[in-house]
Amino acid sequence: MAAAAPVTAYAQAAAPGCEKIRGYLEERKNLVGRIQGMSKGGKKLDARKACGIFGQLANNGVTMIKWLESNKAWCQIPDQFIGGIKQDNVKAVTIRGQACKVAAQMETMEKRARQQAAQGGGAGGPSGPLGGPGLTGEIKIPQGAL
């Protein structure tokens, strides 16, 4: 995305209609900013949020690449810029796939946990969120000579 500045300059000086690229680049910049904001301070990305944002970023890339290729000559867009956007989009699609896979796994695990909780924790009776009666605070004290 470092190549955005030269293209913006071209778009400003080029033929009418070429300024549309600014909208695509601004949207892309905002999405990347949201992703960076989610991981500030060494925080790990939330897979569900990352899946959605990387999906938007990938869609932006597909739309922008189509526009760039069809307006390349008219707006004097360098091949290097289009190639850079294509590479960025391949990365965005790959990361989106990974994030969405993790989000789906999280959803499956949470669904199983809800089902187990609704069924009373499985065959051994009530259990805690990690399994076993001790994790819920329901440890029975033995009766007898105390």
Secondary structure, 3 states (H helix, E strand, C coil): CCCHHHHHHHHHHCCCCCCHHHHHHHHHHHHHHHHHHHCHHHCCCCHHHHHHHHHHHHHHHHHHHHHHHHHHHHHCCCHHHHHHHHHHHHHHHHHHHHHHHHHHHHHHHHHHHHHHHHCCCCCCCCCCCCCCHHHHCCCCCCCCCC
